[in-house]
């Protein structure tokens, strides 16, 4: 008999985890057919008893293992959710179709064309948004009877994760509108996609700075060969921010602003040695510098969106030595300057019929 405590009990070290809602969604095609998901769960190291316990979270590496096991069992990289199966190898050929693209924009355009050939229930389009934004839009072309929420979650995660890997950096999604009511596991959306998530839209629309489309592709065939080991489940482990130690460090840094303690100072507050803290952040796929940059970026976007504070004041509040340092950092995060970003937001608000900008969580 399997032991649910191997998932539910505390783990010896903080590890990235996945809400049970994503597991249930991934298995929706199996359960809709009357299949038994228990053996697959156990082979992935997940106790079958926890499947209907929404409070339990699954370590991300076991979720990735389940992802690949399920595809092998079904012979379908679409998890039996779509009218036409996606045969094993679909993700690999998607990657091979985009790896030679010169820019991220061209890679995404190739992705939409490739998916149009193999995925008929959902359509993907790269569109020009307003005021310097780009939109990755996903529409339902045929009604999805099974696992509809997960289908949208999966496809956006796939494209966002692939785009981030190709560019060698996490692509910041400024806002995402999802075409269904808020699911029970939506708190994870702030950690996987963006804090600015809206629901009950007509179609899925993921917005990001259009300047990111000009980023060069930083991966080659050799890197792709390594990346494809463990894929496509591997894509679920990339660029995730739902990590316990990462969030604890982020909270400490946020509380200390505008002063920013160094790694040694944060380690003391956590009763850890600097070496141990560095190792744990590394295990969770992050670093002290990356956390500090992400915190400043998120707060800067929030201040520019919701306040009329002078740029110099925002820079000082976020612990930058001077406005020029803030300017350089903001351009590296978004591809545009703080003043241009704010001007774009104001232009959006002034257009007739435009809705309120969502708040930054």
C-alpha positions as CSV (number, residue, x, y, z in Angstrom):
1,X,0.0,0.0,0.0
2,X,1.3,3.5,-0.8
3,X,2.0,5.9,1.9
4,X,0.4,9.4,1.5
5,X,2.7,10.8,4.2
6,X,5.7,10.6,1.8
7,X,4.1,13.7,0.2
8,X,2.1,15.2,3.0
9,X,4.7,15.1,5.7
10,X,7.4,17.9,6.1
11,X,10.3,17.5,3.7
12,X,13.8,17.7,5.1
13,X,14.6,20.8,2.9
14,X,12.5,23.4,1.3
15,X,11.5,22.3,-2.2
16,X,9.5,23.8,-5.0
17,X,6.0,22.3,-5.0
18,X,2.9,22.2,-7.2
19,X,-0.7,22.6,-6.1
20,X,-2.9,19.5,-6.3
21,X,-5.2,21.3,-8.7
22,X,-2.5,21.0,-11.4
23,X,-2.1,17.3,-10.8
24,X,-5.8,16.7,-11.0
25,X,-6.0,18.7,-14.2
26,X,-3.2,16.7,-15.8
27,X,-4.9,13.5,-15.0
28,X,-8.4,14.6,-16.1
29,X,-8.1,12.8,-19.4
30,X,-7.3,9.5,-17.7
31,X,-10.1,9.8,-15.1
32,X,-12.7,10.9,-17.7
33,X,-12.0,7.6,-19.5
34,X,-12.5,5.7,-16.3
35,X,-8.9,4.8,-16.0
36,X,-7.0,4.3,-12.7
37,X,-4.4,7.0,-12.1
38,X,-3.2,5.3,-8.9
39,X,-0.4,3.3,-10.5
40,X,1.0,6.3,-12.4
41,X,1.0,8.4,-9.2
42,X,2.8,5.7,-7.3
43,X,5.4,5.3,-10.1
44,X,6.1,9.0,-9.8
45,X,6.5,8.8,-6.1
46,X,3.2,10.3,-5.2
47,X,0.8,8.4,-2.9
48,X,-2.5,7.7,-4.7
49,X,-4.5,8.7,-1.6
50,X,-3.5,12.3,-1.9
51,X,-5.1,12.9,-5.3
52,X,-8.3,14.2,-3.7
53,X,-6.7,16.2,-1.0
54,X,-6.5,19.8,-2.2
55,X,-4.3,20.8,0.8
56,X,-1.4,18.6,-0.3
57,X,1.3,19.9,-2.5
58,X,3.6,17.7,-4.7
59,X,7.3,18.3,-5.1
60,X,7.9,19.7,-8.6
61,X,10.3,17.0,-9.7
62,X,7.7,14.3,-8.9
63,X,5.1,16.3,-10.9
64,X,7.6,16.4,-13.8
65,X,8.1,12.7,-13.5
66,X,4.3,12.1,-13.5
67,X,4.1,14.4,-16.6
68,X,6.5,12.2,-18.6
69,X,5.0,8.9,-17.3
70,X,1.5,10.0,-18.3
71,X,2.7,10.9,-21.8
72,X,4.4,7.5,-22.2
73,X,1.3,5.7,-20.9
74,X,-1.1,7.5,-23.2
75,X,1.1,8.0,-26.2
76,X,-0.2,11.6,-26.1
77,X,1.7,14.8,-25.1
78,X,-1.7,16.4,-24.8
79,X,-2.8,14.1,-21.9
80,X,-5.9,12.9,-23.8
81,X,-7.5,16.3,-23.4
82,X,-7.8,17.2,-27.1
83,X,-9.7,15.8,-30.0
84,X,-6.5,14.8,-31.7
85,X,-3.6,13.3,-29.7
86,X,-0.2,15.0,-29.8
87,X,2.1,12.0,-30.4
88,X,5.3,11.7,-28.4
89,X,8.0,13.8,-30.0
90,X,5.7,16.8,-30.6
91,X,7.5,18.9,-28.0
92,X,10.9,18.0,-29.4
93,X,9.9,19.0,-32.9
94,X,8.4,22.3,-31.6
95,X,11.8,23.0,-30.0
96,X,13.7,22.1,-33.2
97,X,11.5,24.3,-35.3
98,X,12.3,27.4,-33.2
99,X,16.0,26.8,-32.1
100,X,17.4,28.4,-35.2
101,X,15.2,31.6,-35.0
102,X,17.3,34.8,-34.7
103,X,15.0,36.5,-32.1
104,X,12.4,35.6,-29.5
105,X,9.7,37.1,-31.7
106,X,10.5,34.9,-34.6
107,X,10.6,31.9,-32.3
108,X,7.2,32.6,-31.0
109,X,5.8,33.1,-34.5
110,X,7.2,29.7,-35.5
111,X,5.7,28.2,-32.4
112,X,2.2,29.5,-33.3
113,X,2.5,28.1,-36.8
114,X,3.8,24.7,-35.6
115,X,1.0,24.4,-33.0
116,X,-1.6,25.3,-35.7
117,X,-0.6,22.2,-37.5
118,X,-0.9,19.8,-34.6
119,X,-3.3,21.3,-32.1
120,X,-6.8,22.0,-33.4
121,X,-8.8,22.7,-30.3
122,X,-6.7,25.7,-29.2
123,X,-5.3,28.4,-31.4
124,X,-2.3,30.5,-30.5
125,X,-1.6,34.0,-31.9
126,X,1.2,36.5,-31.3
127,X,-0.5,40.0,-31.5
128,X,0.6,43.6,-31.2
129,X,-0.9,45.1,-28.1
130,X,-1.4,48.7,-27.2
131,X,1.4,51.1,-26.1
132,X,4.4,48.9,-26.7
133,X,2.8,45.6,-25.5
134,X,2.8,42.2,-27.2
135,X,0.0,39.7,-26.6
136,X,0.2,35.9,-26.7
137,X,-3.4,35.0,-27.2
138,X,-4.9,31.5,-26.8
139,X,-8.4,30.8,-28.0
140,X,-10.6,27.8,-27.7
141,X,-11.6,26.7,-31.3
142,X,-13.5,23.6,-30.2
143,X,-15.2,23.1,-26.9
144,X,-12.9,21.3,-24.4
145,X,-15.1,18.8,-22.5
146,X,-12.3,17.5,-20.2
147,X,-9.6,19.4,-18.3
148,X,-10.4,22.8,-19.9
149,X,-8.6,24.8,-17.2
150,X,-5.5,22.7,-17.2
151,X,-5.4,22.8,-21.0
152,X,-5.0,26.6,-21.0
153,X,-2.6,26.4,-18.0
154,X,-0.5,23.8,-19.7
155,X,-0.2,25.6,-23.1
156,X,0.7,28.9,-21.5
157,X,3.3,27.3,-19.2
158,X,4.8,25.4,-22.2
159,X,5.2,28.5,-24.3
160,X,6.3,30.8,-21.5
161,X,8.8,28.3,-20.2
162,X,10.2,27.6,-23.7
163,X,10.4,31.3,-24.4
164,X,12.3,31.9,-21.2
165,X,14.7,29.1,-21.9
166,X,15.4,30.2,-25.4
167,X,16.1,33.8,-24.3
168,X,18.2,32.6,-21.3
169,X,16.1,34.7,-18.9
170,X,12.7,34.7,-17.3
171,X,10.2,36.5,-19.6
172,X,8.1,38.9,-17.4
173,X,4.4,38.6,-18.0
174,X,2.9,41.9,-17.1
175,X,-0.7,40.7,-17.0
176,X,-2.6,37.5,-18.0
177,X,-6.3,37.2,-18.5
178,X,-7.7,33.6,-18.2
179,X,-10.9,32.5,-19.9
180,X,-12.5,30.7,-16.9
181,X,-13.5,31.5,-13.3
182,X,-10.8,31.7,-10.7
183,X,-9.8,28.1,-9.8
184,X,-9.0,27.0,-6.3
185,X,-5.3,26.8,-6.9
186,X,-5.1,30.2,-8.5
187,X,-2.7,31.5,-5.8
188,X,0.0,29.6,-7.6
189,X,-0.6,31.8,-10.7
190,X,1.3,34.7,-9.0
191,X,4.3,32.3,-8.7
192,X,4.2,30.7,-12.1
193,X,2.8,33.4,-14.4
194,X,2.2,36.8,-12.9
195,X,0.6,38.4,-9.8
196,X,-1.6,40.4,-12.2
197,X,-4.0,37.6,-13.2
198,X,-7.6,38.2,-14.2
199,X,-10.3,35.6,-14.8
200,X,-13.5,35.0,-16.8
201,X,-12.1,36.6,-20.0
202,X,-13.2,35.7,-23.5
203,X,-9.8,34.2,-24.3
204,X,-6.4,33.9,-22.7
205,X,-4.2,36.9,-23.2
206,X,-0.7,37.1,-21.8
207,X,0.8,40.6,-22.1
208,X,4.4,41.5,-22.0
209,X,6.7,44.2,-23.3
210,X,7.0,44.1,-27.1
211,X,10.7,45.0,-26.8
212,X,11.3,41.5,-25.5
213,X,10.5,40.1,-28.9
214,X,13.8,41.5,-30.1
215,X,15.8,39.4,-27.6
216,X,18.3,37.1,-29.4
217,X,18.0,33.4,-29.0
218,X,20.8,32.3,-26.7
219,X,20.5,28.5,-27.1
220,X,22.0,26.3,-29.8
221,X,21.6,22.7,-30.9
222,X,24.0,21.4,-28.2
223,X,22.0,23.2,-25.5
224,X,18.8,21.8,-27.0
225,X,20.1,18.2,-26.8
226,X,20.7,18.6,-23.1
227,X,17.4,20.4,-22.6
228,X,15.4,17.6,-24.2
229,X,16.7,15.1,-21.7
230,X,13.7,14.8,-19.3
231,X,11.4,16.8,-21.5
232,X,8.7,17.8,-22.0
233,X,8.1,17.4,-18.2
234,X,11.3,19.3,-17.6
235,X,9.6,22.5,-18.8
236,X,7.5,22.5,-15.6
237,X,10.7,22.9,-13.4
238,X,12.0,26.0,-15.2
239,X,11.8,29.6,-14.0
240,X,9.5,28.8,-11.1
241,X,9.3,31.1,-8.1
242,X,7.1,29.1,-5.7
243,X,10.0,28.2,-3.4
244,X,9.9,28.4,0.4
245,X,13.4,29.7,1.0
246,X,13.2,32.1,-2.0
247,X,10.0,33.6,-0.5
248,X,11.4,33.8,3.0
249,X,14.5,35.7,1.7
250,X,12.2,38.0,-0.4
251,X,10.1,38.8,2.6
252,X,13.1,39.8,4.6
253,X,14.4,42.0,1.9
254,X,11.1,43.7,1.4
255,X,10.7,44.4,5.1
256,X,14.2,46.0,5.1
257,X,13.7,48.4,2.2
258,X,15.1,50.9,1.5
259,X,18.0,49.3,3.2
260,X,19.0,45.9,1.7
261,X,20.9,43.5,3.9
262,X,23.5,41.4,2.2
263,X,23.6,37.6,2.1
264,X,25.3,37.4,5.4
265,X,22.8,39.6,7.1
266,X,19.8,37.6,5.7
267,X,21.4,34.3,6.7
268,X,21.8,35.6,10.3
269,X,18.0,36.4,10.4
270,X,17.3,32.9,9.2
271,X,19.7,31.3,11.7
272,X,21.7,29.8,8.8
273,X,25.2,30.1,7.7
274,X,25.7,32.1,4.5
275,X,27.0,29.0,2.8
276,X,23.9,27.0,3.7
277,X,21.6,29.8,2.5
278,X,23.5,30.0,-0.8
279,X,23.2,26.2,-1.2
280,X,19.5,26.1,-0.5
281,X,18.7,29.0,-2.8
282,X,20.8,27.2,-5.5
283,X,18.8,24.0,-4.9
284,X,15.6,25.9,-5.4
285,X,17.0,27.3,-8.7
286,X,17.6,30.8,-7.6
287,X,20.2,33.1,-6.0
288,X,20.4,36.0,-3.6
289,X,21.0,38.4,-6.5
290,X,18.1,37.1,-8.5
291,X,15.7,37.4,-5.6
292,X,16.8,41.0,-4.9
293,X,16.4,41.9,-8.6
294,X,13.0,40.3,-8.9
295,X,11.7,42.1,-5.7
296,X,12.9,45.5,-7.0
297,X,11.4,44.8,-10.4
298,X,8.0,43.8,-9.0
299,X,7.8,46.7,-6.7
300,X,8.9,49.2,-9.4
301,X,6.2,47.9,-11.7
302,X,3.6,48.3,-9.0
303,X,4.7,51.8,-8.0
304,X,4.7,52.9,-11.6
305,X,1.3,51.4,-12.2
306,X,-0.5,52.6,-9.0
307,X,1.2,55.8,-8.0
308,X,2.5,59.1,-9.4
309,X,5.7,59.1,-7.2
310,X,8.7,60.7,-8.9
311,X,11.1,58.3,-10.4
312,X,13.9,59.5,-8.0
313,X,11.7,58.7,-5.0
314,X,10.9,55.2,-6.3
315,X,14.6,54.6,-6.9
316,X,15.4,55.7,-3.3
317,X,12.6,53.6,-1.8
318,X,13.9,50.5,-3.6
319,X,17.5,51.0,-2.3
320,X,19.2,52.2,-5.5
321,X,22.1,54.5,-5.0
322,X,20.9,57.0,-7.6
323,X,18.2,57.3,-10.4
324,X,20.6,56.3,-13.1
325,X,21.2,52.9,-11.5
326,X,17.4,52.4,-11.3
327,X,17.1,53.4,-15.0
328,X,19.7,50.9,-16.1
329,X,18.1,48.1,-14.0
330,X,14.6,48.8,-15.2
331,X,15.7,48.7,-18.9
332,X,17.3,45.4,-18.2
333,X,14.1,44.0,-16.7
334,X,11.5,45.3,-19.2
335,X,13.4,46.6,-22.3
336,X,12.0,50.1,-21.7
337,X,12.7,53.0,-19.4
338,X,10.6,53.8,-16.3
339,X,9.4,57.0,-17.8
340,X,8.3,55.3,-21.1
341,X,6.6,52.5,-19.1
342,X,4.6,55.1,-17.1
343,X,3.8,57.1,-20.2
344,X,2.4,53.9,-21.8
345,X,0.2,53.2,-18.8
346,X,-1.2,56.7,-18.7
347,X,-2.0,56.5,-22.4
348,X,-3.9,53.3,-21.8
349,X,-5.9,54.8,-19.0
350,X,-6.8,57.8,-21.1
351,X,-8.3,55.8,-23.9
352,X,-12.2,55.7,-23.8
353,X,-13.6,52.5,-22.4
354,X,-10.3,51.3,-21.0
355,X,-10.6,49.4,-17.7
356,X,-8.6,49.9,-14.6
357,X,-5.1,48.6,-14.4
358,X,-5.0,45.5,-12.1
359,X,-3.2,46.0,-8.9
360,X,0.2,44.4,-8.2
361,X,-0.1,41.6,-5.6
